[in-house]
Amino acid sequence: MNNFTYHRAPDTAAALQLFSDATAGNASPRFLAGGTNLVDLMREGVENHDSLVDISRLPLAEITELADGGLRIGAMVRNSHLAANALVRQRFPLLSQAILMGASAQLRNMATTGGNLMQRTRCYYFYDTASHCNKRSPGAGCDAIHGYNRIHAILGTSSQCIATHPSDMCVALAALDATVNVSGASGDRSIPISEFHRLPGDTPHIDTNLRAGELITSVDLPASSSGLTSQYRKVRDRASYAFALVSVGAALRLKNGVIDDIRIALGGVAHKPWRASSAERMLRGAAPTRENFVAAAAAELAPAVARSGNAFKIELAKRTITAVLAELAAGLEGGGR
């Protein structure tokens, strides 16, 4: 790890100013919250920053109700507190389920809401500084494309990168239509979660649509996503502390025997949490039958591109989508919530 300067910010305005000052001094600053990802990246030499702005003491650790019945989650809320919050468990159980399936209890105690949104891929080649990786070193190439790519993406890939996004929490946020609130030198703005993360394209080293120096302050969950019957299923190599091969976060509501509202997001299959829009369009207004679920899953995975080691993910994703939706529908038709 290289030497760096360290500053602790007491509030958001100070954090933004410290970041701006470091940038003006030709430094390469980063905001530091729980550090569960950034510290690893710096220690392994994957990222090198000569200035850290510690935001762990910022007064952004509250979960508050919005006027319309939604929730605002402060960027510094720890994952463990978020998963255990009574309002989250009651109104948005999908989020709680997803967080509890991610990482270990010790990491959840340190990881923050904002940090989770910013975490980077766990691609082997990204972490191996001796390999070619466009995400780590733009223009270097991508060893994963013709290498060991069992965990890699099948949707939204490019010739530059096939890495996947690692977060479970973000998959749930994508299904729940969350909004990310940020502050920066140009003021405050809100970014729909669907537009927050990026597909790789020709710039896989750019993970998000944050502007330089912007800081995540909170995440809003809309009332329209509250109270839906939901499930998060994570398929992984082992039950403890493993990233998803495929995960599905889904929420469903039936009305008069047909699907009135449906949300599906996938993890482990793309460079960002993947909203299954094609499947949703097919199922909205349709009968909640297994045949319809199978057809919708097939349509969603039709554009998938398999590599030498990850073709199994296509069928795995289809089956996981179908199984989750069938279970949700059976619970609703049987009188469940």
VEXDREN-2710 file (C-alpha; in Angstrom, 1 decimal):
% VEXDREN-2710
k/r/px/py/pz
1/MET/0.0/0.0/0.0
2/ASN/1.3/3.4/-0.9
3/ASN/1.5/6.4/1.5
4/PHE/-1.6/8.6/1.7
5/THR/-2.9/11.6/3.6
6/TYR/-5.9/11.1/5.8
7/HIS/-8.6/13.6/6.8
8/ARG/-11.7/12.9/8.9
9/ALA/-14.7/15.0/7.8
10/PRO/-17.3/16.1/10.5
11/ASP/-20.1/16.8/8.0
12/THR/-21.0/16.6/4.3
13/ALA/-19.9/20.1/3.4
14/ALA/-16.4/19.5/5.0
15/ALA/-16.1/16.2/3.2
16/LEU/-16.8/17.7/-0.2
17/GLN/-14.4/20.6/0.5
18/LEU/-11.6/18.2/1.6
19/PHE/-12.1/16.1/-1.5
20/SER/-12.1/19.3/-3.7
21/ASP/-8.9/20.6/-2.0
22/ALA/-7.1/17.2/-2.6
23/THR/-8.1/17.2/-6.2
24/ALA/-6.9/20.8/-6.7
25/GLY/-3.6/19.7/-5.2
26/ASN/-3.3/17.0/-8.0
27/ALA/-4.0/14.2/-5.5
28/SER/-6.1/11.2/-6.2
29/PRO/-8.7/11.2/-3.3
30/ARG/-11.3/8.7/-2.3
31/PHE/-14.1/8.8/0.3
32/LEU/-13.6/6.2/3.0
33/ALA/-16.6/4.8/4.9
34/GLY/-16.5/1.2/6.3
35/GLY/-13.5/0.4/4.1
36/THR/-14.5/-3.2/3.6
37/ASN/-13.7/-3.0/-0.2
38/LEU/-11.5/0.1/-0.6
39/VAL/-8.9/-1.0/1.9
40/ASP/-8.5/-4.4/0.2
41/LEU/-8.1/-2.7/-3.2
42/MET/-5.4/-0.4/-1.9
43/ARG/-3.6/-3.1/0.1
44/GLU/-3.4/-5.3/-3.0
45/GLY/-2.3/-2.4/-5.2
46/VAL/-5.4/-2.6/-7.4
47/GLU/-6.2/1.0/-6.6
48/ASN/-3.7/3.6/-5.5
49/HIS/-4.9/6.8/-3.8
50/ASP/-2.8/9.4/-2.1
51/SER/-5.6/11.0/-0.2
52/LEU/-8.5/9.5/1.8
53/VAL/-11.4/11.5/3.2
54/ASP/-12.9/9.6/6.1
55/ILE/-16.7/10.1/6.1
56/SER/-17.5/7.4/8.7
57/ARG/-18.5/10.1/11.3
58/LEU/-20.9/12.0/9.0
59/PRO/-24.4/12.3/10.5
60/LEU/-26.0/10.1/7.8
61/ALA/-26.7/7.0/9.8
62/GLU/-30.5/7.3/10.2
63/ILE/-33.5/5.5/8.6
64/THR/-36.4/7.9/8.4
65/GLU/-40.0/7.7/7.1
66/LEU/-40.9/9.8/4.0
67/ALA/-44.2/11.6/3.8
68/ASP/-45.6/9.2/1.2
69/GLY/-44.8/6.1/3.3
70/GLY/-41.4/5.4/1.7
71/LEU/-38.1/5.3/3.6
72/ARG/-34.9/7.3/3.4
73/ILE/-31.7/5.3/4.3
74/GLY/-28.7/7.4/5.3
75/ALA/-25.5/6.5/3.4
76/MET/-23.7/5.7/6.6
77/VAL/-26.3/3.2/7.9
78/ARG/-24.5/-0.1/8.5
79/ASN/-25.7/-3.1/6.5
80/SER/-26.5/-5.0/9.8
81/HIS/-28.6/-2.2/11.1
82/LEU/-30.4/-1.8/7.8
83/ALA/-31.3/-5.5/7.6
84/ALA/-32.6/-5.5/11.2
85/ASN/-34.6/-2.3/11.0
86/ALA/-38.3/-3.0/11.8
87/LEU/-39.7/-0.7/9.0
88/VAL/-37.4/-2.2/6.4
89/ARG/-38.4/-5.8/7.4
90/GLN/-42.1/-4.8/7.4
91/ARG/-42.3/-2.8/4.2
92/PHE/-39.3/-3.8/2.2
93/PRO/-38.4/-7.4/3.3
94/LEU/-36.6/-8.1/0.0
95/LEU/-33.9/-5.6/1.0
96/SER/-33.4/-7.2/4.4
97/GLN/-33.3/-10.7/2.9
98/ALA/-30.7/-9.7/0.3
99/ILE/-28.4/-8.0/2.9
100/LEU/-28.4/-11.1/5.1
101/MET/-27.3/-13.2/2.3
102/GLY/-24.3/-11.0/1.6
103/ALA/-20.9/-11.4/3.2
104/SER/-20.4/-12.3/6.9
105/ALA/-21.9/-10.8/10.0
106/GLN/-18.6/-9.0/10.8
107/LEU/-18.5/-7.4/7.4
108/ARG/-22.1/-6.4/7.6
109/ASN/-21.3/-4.6/10.8
110/MET/-18.8/-2.4/9.0
111/ALA/-20.2/-2.1/5.5
112/THR/-22.4/1.0/4.8
113/THR/-25.2/1.7/2.5
114/GLY/-23.2/4.1/0.4
115/GLY/-20.2/1.8/0.4
116/ASN/-22.2/-1.1/-0.8
117/LEU/-23.4/0.9/-3.8
118/MET/-19.7/1.7/-4.6
119/GLN/-18.1/-1.7/-4.2
120/ARG/-16.2/-3.0/-7.2
121/THR/-16.1/-6.3/-9.0
122/ARG/-14.6/-9.5/-7.5
123/CYS/-13.3/-10.6/-10.9
124/TYR/-10.1/-12.6/-10.4
125/TYR/-8.3/-10.7/-13.1
126/PHE/-9.2/-7.4/-11.7
127/TYR/-7.5/-8.3/-8.4
128/ASP/-4.5/-9.9/-10.1
129/THR/-2.2/-7.0/-11.0
130/ALA/-0.1/-9.2/-13.2
131/SER/-3.1/-9.9/-15.6
132/HIS/-4.6/-7.8/-18.3
133/CYS/-7.8/-5.9/-17.1
134/ASN/-9.5/-3.0/-18.8
135/LYS/-11.3/-2.2/-15.6
136/ARG/-8.1/-1.8/-13.6
137/SER/-5.9/-0.4/-16.5
138/PRO/-8.0/1.0/-19.4
139/GLY/-6.7/-0.4/-22.7
140/ALA/-4.8/-3.3/-21.2
141/GLY/-7.2/-6.0/-22.5
142/CYS/-9.4/-8.5/-20.7
143/ASP/-7.9/-11.9/-19.7
144/ALA/-11.3/-13.1/-18.5
145/ILE/-12.8/-13.3/-22.0
146/HIS/-10.6/-16.2/-23.0
147/GLY/-9.6/-17.2/-19.4
148/TYR/-11.3/-18.8/-16.4
149/ASN/-14.7/-17.1/-16.6
150/ARG/-17.1/-19.3/-14.6
151/ILE/-18.3/-16.4/-12.4
152/HIS/-18.5/-13.8/-15.2
153/ALA/-21.3/-11.9/-16.9
154/ILE/-23.7/-13.2/-19.5
155/LEU/-25.8/-10.1/-20.0
156/GLY/-24.8/-6.6/-21.0
157/THR/-21.2/-7.5/-21.7
158/SER/-18.8/-5.9/-24.1
159/SER/-15.6/-6.8/-25.9
160/GLN/-13.8/-4.8/-23.2
161/CYS/-15.2/-6.4/-20.0
162/ILE/-17.3/-9.3/-18.7
163/ALA/-17.0/-8.6/-15.0
164/THR/-20.0/-8.9/-12.7
165/HIS/-21.3/-6.5/-10.0
166/PRO/-20.9/-8.3/-6.6
167/SER/-23.6/-6.7/-4.5
168/ASP/-26.7/-8.4/-3.1
169/MET/-28.1/-5.3/-1.6
170/CYS/-28.0/-3.5/-4.9
171/VAL/-30.0/-6.2/-6.6
172/ALA/-32.8/-5.6/-4.1
173/LEU/-32.6/-1.9/-4.5
174/ALA/-32.9/-2.3/-8.3
175/ALA/-36.1/-4.4/-7.9
176/LEU/-37.5/-1.8/-5.4
177/ASP/-36.9/1.2/-7.8
178/ALA/-34.7/2.9/-5.3
179/THR/-33.3/6.4/-5.8
180/VAL/-29.7/7.4/-4.8
181/ASN/-29.3/10.9/-3.5
182/VAL/-25.9/12.6/-3.9
183/SER/-24.2/15.9/-3.0
184/GLY/-21.4/17.6/-4.9
185/ALA/-19.9/20.9/-5.9
186/SER/-22.8/21.6/-8.2
187/GLY/-25.4/20.9/-5.5
188/ASP/-27.7/18.0/-4.8
189/ARG/-29.3/15.6/-7.2
190/SER/-31.1/12.2/-7.3
191/ILE/-30.2/9.3/-9.5
192/PRO/-32.6/6.4/-10.2
193/ILE/-30.9/3.2/-9.2
194/SER/-31.4/1.9/-12.8
195/GLU/-29.1/4.7/-13.9
196/PHE/-26.6/4.7/-11.1
197/HIS/-24.4/1.8/-12.2
198/ARG/-23.1/1.4/-15.7
199/LEU/-22.7/-1.4/-18.2
200/PRO/-19.0/-1.8/-19.4
201/GLY/-19.2/-0.6/-23.0
202/ASP/-15.8/0.9/-23.9
203/THR/-15.3/2.4/-20.4
204/PRO/-15.4/-0.6/-18.0
205/HIS/-13.2/1.3/-15.5
206/ILE/-16.1/3.7/-14.8
207/ASP/-18.6/1.8/-12.6
208/THR/-21.2/4.5/-11.8
209/ASN/-22.6/7.7/-13.2
210/LEU/-21.4/9.8/-10.2
211/ARG/-19.7/13.0/-11.1
212/ALA/-16.2/13.7/-9.9
213/GLY/-16.3/14.5/-6.2
214/GLU/-19.9/13.6/-5.6
215/LEU/-20.8/11.9/-2.3
216/ILE/-23.8/9.6/-1.7
217/THR/-25.9/10.9/1.1
218/SER/-28.9/8.6/1.2
219/VAL/-31.1/6.1/-0.6
220/ASP/-34.9/6.5/-1.0
221/LEU/-37.2/3.5/-1.2
222/PRO/-40.6/4.6/-2.7
223/ALA/-43.9/3.8/-1.2
224/SER/-45.0/2.2/-4.5
225/SER/-42.6/-0.7/-3.7
226/SER/-43.8/-1.2/-0.2
227/GLY/-45.7/-4.2/1.0
228/LEU/-45.2/-6.4/-2.1
229/THR/-44.7/-10.1/-1.6
230/SER/-41.1/-10.7/-2.3
231/GLN/-38.2/-13.1/-2.2
232/TYR/-34.4/-13.0/-2.7
233/ARG/-32.8/-16.2/-3.8
234/LYS/-29.0/-16.5/-4.1
235/VAL/-27.4/-19.4/-5.9
236/ARG/-23.8/-19.8/-4.9
237/ASP/-21.1/-22.4/-4.6
238/ARG/-21.3/-22.6/-0.8
239/ALA/-23.9/-21.3/1.7
240/SER/-21.4/-19.2/3.7
241/TYR/-19.8/-16.0/2.4
242/ALA/-19.8/-16.5/-1.3
243/PHE/-20.7/-14.2/-4.1
244/ALA/-23.7/-15.1/-6.3
245/LEU/-23.4/-17.2/-9.4
246/VAL/-27.0/-16.1/-10.0
247/SER/-29.4/-14.2/-7.7
248/VAL/-33.0/-13.2/-8.2
249/GLY/-34.8/-10.5/-6.3
250/ALA/-38.5/-10.5/-7.1
251/ALA/-41.6/-8.9/-5.8
252/LEU/-45.2/-9.7/-6.9
253/ARG/-48.8/-8.5/-6.5
254/LEU/-51.8/-10.2/-7.9
255/LYS/-55.2/-8.6/-8.6
256/ASN/-58.3/-10.5/-10.0
257/GLY/-56.2/-13.5/-10.7
258/VAL/-53.6/-11.8/-12.9
259/ILE/-50.2/-10.1/-12.2
260/ASP/-50.8/-6.5/-11.3
261/ASP/-47.3/-5.5/-10.3
262/ILE/-44.0/-7.4/-10.7
263/ARG/-40.4/-6.5/-10.1
264/ILE/-37.5/-8.8/-11.1
265/ALA/-33.8/-8.0/-10.7
266/LEU/-30.8/-10.3/-11.2
267/GLY/-27.4/-10.5/-9.7
268/GLY/-24.3/-12.3/-10.7
269/VAL/-25.1/-12.0/-14.4
270/ALA/-24.1/-8.5/-15.5
271/HIS/-21.8/-5.6/-14.8
272/LYS/-24.6/-3.9/-12.9
273/PRO/-27.7/-5.2/-11.1
274/TRP/-29.8/-6.4/-14.0
275/ARG/-33.5/-5.3/-14.1
276/ALA/-35.4/-8.0/-16.0
277/SER/-37.5/-5.6/-17.9
278/SER/-38.4/-7.9/-20.8
279/ALA/-39.7/-10.6/-18.4
280/GLU/-41.7/-8.0/-16.4
281/ARG/-43.4/-6.7/-19.6
282/MET/-44.4/-10.1/-20.6
283/LEU/-45.8/-11.0/-17.2
284/ARG/-47.6/-7.8/-16.3
285/GLY/-51.3/-8.5/-16.8
286/ALA/-50.7/-12.2/-17.4
287/ALA/-51.9/-15.2/-15.4
288/PRO/-49.3/-16.3/-12.8
289/THR/-48.7/-19.7/-14.3
290/ARG/-45.5/-21.7/-14.5
291/GLU/-45.7/-21.7/-18.3
292/ASN/-45.8/-17.9/-18.3
293/PHE/-42.9/-17.7/-15.9
294/VAL/-40.8/-20.1/-18.0
295/ALA/-41.5/-18.1/-21.2
296/ALA/-40.7/-14.8/-19.5
297/ALA/-37.4/-16.1/-18.1
298/ALA/-36.4/-17.4/-21.6
299/ALA/-37.2/-14.0/-23.2
300/GLU/-35.1/-12.2/-20.6
301/LEU/-32.1/-14.5/-21.1
302/ALA/-32.4/-14.6/-24.9
303/PRO/-29.7/-11.9/-25.4
304/ALA/-27.3/-13.7/-23.1
305/VAL/-23.7/-14.4/-24.4
306/ALA/-22.0/-17.4/-22.9
307/ARG/-18.2/-17.8/-22.6
308/SER/-16.3/-21.0/-22.2
309/GLY/-16.9/-21.4/-18.5
310/ASN/-20.2/-19.8/-17.8
311/ALA/-22.8/-21.1/-20.2
312/PHE/-24.5/-22.9/-17.3
313/LYS/-25.5/-19.5/-15.9
314/ILE/-28.1/-19.1/-18.7
315/GLU/-30.1/-22.1/-17.7
316/LEU/-29.5/-21.5/-14.0
317/ALA/-30.9/-17.9/-14.3
318/LYS/-34.0/-19.1/-16.2
319/ARG/-34.7/-21.8/-13.6
320/THR/-34.1/-19.5/-10.6
321/ILE/-36.4/-16.8/-12.0
322/THR/-39.1/-19.4/-12.7
323/ALA/-38.7/-21.0/-9.2
324/VAL/-38.9/-17.7/-7.3
325/LEU/-41.9/-16.4/-9.2
326/ALA/-43.8/-19.8/-8.9
327/GLU/-43.2/-19.8/-5.2
328/LEU/-44.3/-16.2/-4.7
329/ALA/-47.5/-16.8/-6.8
330/ALA/-48.3/-20.0/-4.9
331/GLY/-48.0/-18.2/-1.6
332/LEU/-50.4/-15.4/-2.8
333/GLU/-52.9/-17.8/-4.3
334/GLY/-52.8/-19.8/-1.2
335/GLY/-53.8/-16.8/0.9
336/GLY/-50.2/-15.8/1.9
337/ARG/-49.0/-12.2/2.1
END
